[in-house]
Amino acid sequence: MKRKILFVSVSLLLASSLAGCGGSDDNTEVLTVLNYGKYFDPEALKIFEEETGIKVEYEEYESPEEMYTKYKAGSINYDLLCTSEYMVQKLIEEGEVLEMNPGNIPGYENIDPAIIDASSSYDPEHKYTLPFFYGTVGILYNTDEVNDAETESWDVLWDSKYEGKIIMENSVRDCFLVPLKRLGYSLNTTDETQLNEALDMLLEQKPLIYAYFVDETGDEMAAANASLAVAYSGEAAYAQSLADNLAYTVPKEGSNLWIDSWFIPKSCKSQENAAKFLEFLCREDIARMNFDYVYYATPNTAVYENLDEETKNDQTIFPSQETIENCEVFVSLDETATDLYNQLWKELKSN
């Protein structure tokens, strides 16, 4: 796993790409890509450039809301984006996404039909998106300090004995899902009373919080700086590769099944080059490189079938059917509900 060299590698790659854009070869084709941080093997980007002669200008973001702001600013014409299901749905509804007809992409047959079916909540006709990774949100915990039984419920994140040792997600939807599911509500609720109940619960919890993190969570847990963390399953698997005393579970109240997908925004300048990149992503060798780098569940069945049995059976990475059925997929919120969530999020972070 080479995730920790990402920022250096991508910085060098980006600098090289930018230099190419302003250098002597003004005819070099460029593909501008926006993706989550630590979510693509830089070596795979180099292979794509070498094989196609297309320069990749690669940018990163931390949360779907940050991605939306960067894209909507309109200062950069992105050719391909990868983000979470509810934000893809929002952009589709706003007319910001071009049809890619993924069934026509060579290698699309490698994508697990079950994950394609699960993506129906945001791409009902399966014509806009290509699933990239999927997984759950759960509790990553230090087994030297927390016993397994405690983590069967989200309640443990409100236990005062873990004061200063709890990490929460620095993302509005992922943070609010925890109290919402603890209260027995849908993580897609737009009911103001229910959301205020969730906010009250988060405010009650806040004195116990060590930090609100996203990409830092795995390293912080491996360093034993916290005892419990709300984490994406792939981040949990990464942390477990660094420390043997970490475990991961999805609490009994349920959680989020997330699917991150690629799509072509209407700002795309070359759909032909975007299609080449999507075909590249579907290849077994490239999908395997990205799986080994990110360690989130891959929907690429050609990769899955060639994994060792231990990895296939690792429910941190590949959730069981029972877990999947106990989870919800995020859906896009209308403007009123989005404003409400953002208002409550600001209130939480400012107090």
C-alpha positions as CSV (number, residue, x, y, z in Angstrom):
1,M,0.0,0.0,0.0
2,K,1.5,3.2,-1.2
3,R,-1.1,5.7,-0.1
4,K,1.2,7.9,2.0
5,I,3.3,9.0,-0.9
6,L,0.3,10.3,-2.7
7,F,0.7,14.0,-2.0
8,V,4.3,14.1,-3.2
9,S,3.6,11.9,-6.2
10,V,0.5,13.8,-7.3
11,S,2.1,17.1,-6.7
12,L,5.0,16.1,-9.0
13,L,2.6,14.7,-11.5
14,L,0.4,17.8,-11.5
15,A,3.5,20.1,-11.8
16,S,4.6,18.0,-14.7
17,S,1.2,18.3,-16.3
18,L,1.0,22.0,-15.8
19,A,4.5,22.4,-17.2
20,G,3.4,20.4,-20.2
21,C,0.4,22.7,-20.8
22,G,2.6,25.8,-20.9
23,G,5.6,24.2,-22.5
24,S,6.7,23.9,-26.1
25,D,4.3,21.1,-27.0
26,D,1.1,23.1,-27.1
27,N,-0.6,20.3,-29.1
28,T,-0.5,17.8,-26.1
29,E,-4.0,16.6,-25.3
30,V,-5.0,17.2,-21.7
31,L,-7.6,15.4,-19.5
32,T,-8.6,17.3,-16.3
33,V,-9.7,15.0,-13.5
34,L,-11.2,15.8,-10.1
35,N,-11.3,13.0,-7.5
36,Y,-11.3,12.4,-3.7
37,G,-7.9,12.6,-2.0
38,K,-5.8,9.4,-1.7
39,Y,-8.2,7.7,-4.2
40,F,-6.1,6.8,-7.2
41,D,-2.7,5.2,-7.6
42,P,-0.3,7.8,-9.2
43,E,1.5,5.1,-11.0
44,A,-1.7,4.2,-12.9
45,L,-2.0,7.8,-14.0
46,K,1.5,7.6,-15.4
47,I,0.6,4.4,-17.3
48,F,-2.4,6.1,-18.8
49,E,-0.3,9.0,-20.0
50,E,2.4,6.8,-21.4
51,E,-0.1,4.6,-23.3
52,T,-2.3,7.4,-24.7
53,G,-0.1,10.4,-24.9
54,I,-2.8,12.3,-23.0
55,K,-1.6,14.5,-20.1
56,V,-3.6,14.1,-16.9
57,E,-4.2,17.2,-14.8
58,Y,-5.2,15.6,-11.5
59,E,-6.9,17.5,-8.7
60,E,-8.2,16.3,-5.3
61,Y,-10.9,17.3,-2.9
62,E,-11.9,16.2,0.6
63,S,-15.7,16.2,0.8
64,P,-18.5,16.0,-1.8
65,E,-19.6,19.5,-0.8
66,E,-16.1,20.8,-1.5
67,M,-16.1,19.1,-4.9
68,Y,-19.5,20.7,-5.8
69,T,-18.2,24.2,-4.9
70,K,-15.0,23.7,-7.0
71,Y,-16.9,22.4,-10.0
72,K,-19.7,25.0,-9.8
73,A,-17.1,27.8,-9.6
74,G,-16.5,27.2,-13.3
75,S,-12.9,28.3,-13.2
76,I,-11.7,24.9,-14.5
77,N,-13.2,22.8,-17.2
78,Y,-13.1,19.3,-15.7
79,D,-13.4,16.4,-18.1
80,L,-14.1,13.7,-15.5
81,L,-15.2,13.7,-11.9
82,C,-15.6,11.0,-9.2
83,T,-17.8,11.6,-6.2
84,S,-20.4,10.1,-3.9
85,E,-23.9,9.0,-5.0
86,Y,-26.0,11.8,-3.6
87,M,-23.8,14.5,-5.1
88,V,-23.8,12.7,-8.5
89,Q,-27.6,12.7,-8.3
90,K,-27.7,16.4,-7.5
91,L,-25.6,17.2,-10.5
92,I,-27.6,15.0,-12.8
93,E,-30.8,16.7,-11.6
94,E,-29.1,20.1,-12.3
95,G,-28.3,19.0,-15.9
96,E,-24.6,19.1,-15.2
97,V,-23.8,15.5,-16.3
98,L,-23.4,14.1,-19.8
99,E,-24.6,10.6,-20.8
100,M,-21.7,8.2,-21.0
101,N,-23.7,5.0,-21.9
102,P,-21.3,2.9,-19.8
103,G,-22.6,-0.3,-21.4
104,N,-20.7,0.7,-24.5
105,I,-17.4,1.0,-22.6
106,P,-15.0,-2.0,-23.0
107,G,-14.5,-3.6,-19.7
108,Y,-17.9,-2.5,-18.2
109,E,-18.9,-6.1,-18.1
110,N,-16.4,-6.4,-15.2
111,I,-18.5,-4.2,-13.0
112,D,-20.6,-6.2,-10.4
113,P,-24.3,-6.1,-11.5
114,A,-25.3,-5.9,-7.8
115,I,-23.4,-2.6,-7.4
116,I,-24.8,-1.4,-10.7
117,D,-28.3,-2.2,-9.4
118,A,-27.6,-0.4,-6.1
119,S,-26.6,2.7,-8.1
120,S,-30.2,2.9,-9.3
121,S,-31.0,5.3,-6.5
122,Y,-29.1,8.0,-8.3
123,D,-28.7,6.7,-11.8
124,P,-32.0,4.8,-12.5
125,E,-31.3,4.2,-16.2
126,H,-27.5,3.5,-15.7
127,K,-26.5,5.9,-18.4
128,Y,-24.5,8.5,-16.4
129,T,-22.1,6.8,-14.1
130,L,-19.4,4.2,-13.7
131,P,-19.0,2.8,-10.1
132,F,-15.4,3.0,-8.8
133,F,-15.4,1.9,-5.2
134,Y,-18.1,1.1,-2.6
135,G,-18.2,0.4,1.1
136,T,-19.8,1.3,4.5
137,V,-19.4,3.8,7.3
138,G,-18.8,2.3,10.7
139,I,-16.7,2.4,13.9
140,L,-13.0,1.8,13.8
141,Y,-11.8,1.0,17.3
142,N,-8.7,0.2,19.3
143,T,-9.3,-3.3,20.8
144,D,-6.8,-2.7,23.6
145,E,-9.1,0.1,24.9
146,V,-12.6,-0.8,23.6
147,N,-14.3,-4.2,23.7
148,D,-16.3,-5.6,20.7
149,A,-19.6,-5.6,22.5
150,E,-19.5,-1.8,23.1
151,T,-19.3,-1.2,19.4
152,E,-22.4,-3.0,18.5
153,S,-24.3,0.3,18.9
154,W,-23.5,3.9,18.0
155,D,-24.1,4.6,21.7
156,V,-20.5,4.0,22.5
157,L,-19.6,7.3,20.8
158,W,-21.4,9.1,23.6
159,D,-19.6,7.2,26.5
160,S,-17.8,9.8,28.6
161,K,-15.0,7.4,29.5
162,Y,-13.7,8.0,26.0
163,E,-13.6,11.7,26.4
164,G,-11.0,13.2,24.0
165,K,-10.5,9.9,22.3
166,I,-13.3,9.9,19.6
167,I,-12.9,11.0,16.0
168,M,-16.0,12.0,14.0
169,E,-16.2,12.5,10.2
170,N,-15.6,16.0,9.0
171,S,-18.5,15.8,6.5
172,V,-22.0,17.0,7.1
173,R,-23.9,13.9,5.8
174,D,-21.5,11.4,7.2
175,C,-21.4,13.1,10.6
176,F,-25.2,13.5,10.9
177,L,-25.9,9.9,9.8
178,V,-24.6,8.7,13.2
179,P,-27.1,10.3,15.5
180,L,-29.9,9.9,12.9
181,K,-29.4,6.1,12.8
182,R,-28.9,6.0,16.6
183,L,-32.3,7.7,16.9
184,G,-33.9,5.2,14.5
185,Y,-34.3,7.8,11.7
186,S,-33.4,7.6,8.0
187,L,-30.1,9.1,7.1
188,N,-31.9,10.8,4.3
189,T,-34.5,12.6,6.5
190,T,-35.4,16.1,5.8
191,D,-37.6,16.4,8.9
192,E,-36.5,19.5,10.8
193,T,-37.5,18.1,14.2
194,Q,-35.5,14.9,13.6
195,L,-32.5,16.9,12.4
196,N,-32.5,19.2,15.4
197,E,-32.6,16.1,17.6
198,A,-29.5,14.9,15.8
199,L,-27.8,18.2,16.2
200,D,-28.6,18.2,20.0
201,M,-27.1,14.8,20.2
202,L,-23.9,15.9,18.3
203,L,-23.6,19.0,20.5
204,E,-23.9,16.8,23.6
205,Q,-21.1,14.6,22.2
206,K,-18.8,17.4,21.1
207,P,-16.9,17.7,24.5
208,L,-15.8,14.0,24.0
209,I,-14.4,14.6,20.5
210,Y,-10.7,14.5,19.8
211,A,-11.1,15.8,16.2
212,Y,-13.3,15.9,13.1
213,F,-11.3,14.2,10.3
214,V,-11.6,12.5,6.9
215,D,-8.3,11.4,5.4
216,E,-6.3,11.7,8.6
217,T,-8.4,9.1,10.5
218,G,-6.5,6.0,9.7
219,D,-3.1,7.4,10.6
220,E,-4.5,8.9,13.8
221,M,-6.0,5.6,14.9
222,A,-2.9,3.6,14.0
223,A,-0.8,6.1,16.1
224,A,-3.2,5.4,19.0
225,N,-4.2,9.1,19.2
226,A,-7.8,8.1,19.6
227,S,-9.8,5.0,20.7
228,L,-12.8,5.2,18.4
229,A,-13.5,6.7,15.0
230,V,-16.3,7.0,12.6
231,A,-14.6,5.9,9.4
232,Y,-15.1,4.7,5.9
233,S,-14.5,1.0,5.6
234,G,-11.5,1.5,3.2
235,E,-9.9,3.9,5.6
236,A,-10.5,1.3,8.4
237,A,-8.8,-1.4,6.3
238,Y,-5.9,0.9,5.6
239,A,-5.5,1.6,9.4
240,Q,-5.7,-2.1,10.2
241,S,-2.7,-2.7,7.8
242,L,-0.7,-0.3,10.1
243,A,-1.8,-1.6,13.5
244,D,-2.9,-5.1,14.6
245,N,-5.0,-3.8,17.5
246,L,-7.7,-2.1,15.3
247,A,-11.1,-3.6,14.4
248,Y,-14.1,-2.3,12.4
249,T,-17.8,-2.9,12.6
250,V,-21.1,-1.5,11.4
251,P,-23.4,-0.9,14.4
252,K,-26.7,-2.7,14.6
253,E,-28.8,0.4,14.0
254,G,-27.5,0.5,10.5
255,S,-25.4,3.0,8.5
256,N,-24.5,4.2,5.0
257,L,-23.7,2.0,2.0
258,W,-21.8,4.4,-0.2
259,I,-20.9,4.1,-3.9
260,D,-18.4,6.5,-5.5
261,S,-18.8,6.8,-9.2
262,W,-17.2,8.5,-12.2
263,F,-19.2,10.8,-14.5
264,I,-18.6,13.2,-17.3
265,P,-19.6,16.8,-16.5
266,K,-20.9,19.1,-19.1
267,S,-17.7,21.1,-18.8
268,C,-15.9,18.2,-20.5
269,K,-13.8,19.3,-23.5
270,S,-13.1,15.9,-24.9
271,Q,-15.7,13.1,-24.4
272,E,-13.5,10.8,-26.5
273,N,-10.5,11.1,-24.1
274,A,-12.8,10.8,-21.1
275,A,-14.1,7.6,-22.6
276,K,-10.5,6.3,-23.0
277,F,-9.9,7.0,-19.3
278,L,-13.1,5.2,-18.3
279,E,-12.1,2.2,-20.4
280,F,-8.7,2.3,-18.8
281,L,-10.3,2.2,-15.3
282,C,-12.3,-1.0,-16.2
283,R,-9.2,-3.0,-17.1
284,E,-8.4,-5.7,-14.5
285,D,-4.7,-4.7,-14.1
286,I,-5.5,-1.0,-13.5
287,A,-8.5,-1.8,-11.2
288,R,-6.2,-4.1,-9.2
289,M,-3.6,-1.3,-8.9
290,N,-6.2,1.1,-7.6
291,F,-7.7,-1.6,-5.2
292,D,-4.2,-2.4,-3.8
293,Y,-3.6,1.4,-3.3
294,V,-6.9,2.5,-1.9
295,Y,-8.1,-0.8,-0.3
296,Y,-11.8,0.0,-0.6
297,A,-14.2,-2.6,-2.0
298,T,-13.8,-2.8,-5.8
299,P,-16.9,-3.4,-7.9
300,N,-14.6,-5.0,-10.6
301,T,-15.4,-8.7,-10.5
302,A,-12.3,-9.6,-12.5
303,V,-10.2,-8.2,-9.6
304,Y,-12.3,-9.7,-6.9
305,E,-12.2,-13.2,-8.3
306,N,-8.4,-13.2,-8.2
307,L,-8.0,-12.0,-4.7
308,D,-6.9,-14.4,-1.9
309,E,-9.6,-15.9,0.2
310,E,-8.6,-13.9,3.3
311,T,-9.1,-10.6,1.5
312,K,-12.4,-11.8,-0.1
313,N,-13.7,-12.7,3.4
314,D,-12.6,-9.5,5.1
315,Q,-15.9,-7.8,5.9
316,T,-14.1,-4.5,6.7
317,I,-13.4,-4.3,2.9
318,F,-16.2,-6.4,1.5
319,P,-19.4,-6.0,3.6
320,S,-21.7,-9.0,4.1
321,Q,-25.0,-9.1,2.4
322,E,-26.6,-8.7,5.8
323,T,-24.7,-5.5,6.5
324,I,-25.6,-4.1,3.1
325,E,-29.3,-4.8,3.6
326,N,-29.1,-2.9,7.0
327,C,-27.6,0.2,5.3
328,E,-29.1,3.0,3.3
329,V,-27.7,4.8,0.2
330,F,-27.6,8.6,0.5
331,V,-29.9,10.5,-1.9
332,S,-29.7,14.0,-3.0
333,L,-31.4,16.7,-1.0
334,D,-33.4,19.6,-2.3
335,E,-32.1,23.2,-1.8
336,T,-34.2,23.7,1.3
337,A,-33.0,20.5,3.0
338,T,-29.4,21.2,1.9
339,D,-29.5,24.7,3.5
340,L,-30.9,23.2,6.7
341,Y,-28.2,20.6,6.9
342,N,-25.5,23.2,6.2
343,Q,-27.0,25.6,8.8
344,L,-27.0,22.8,11.5
345,W,-23.5,21.8,10.5
346,K,-22.2,25.4,10.9
347,E,-23.9,25.5,14.3
348,L,-22.2,22.3,15.4
349,K,-18.7,23.4,14.2
350,S,-19.0,26.9,15.7
351,N,-20.1,25.9,19.2
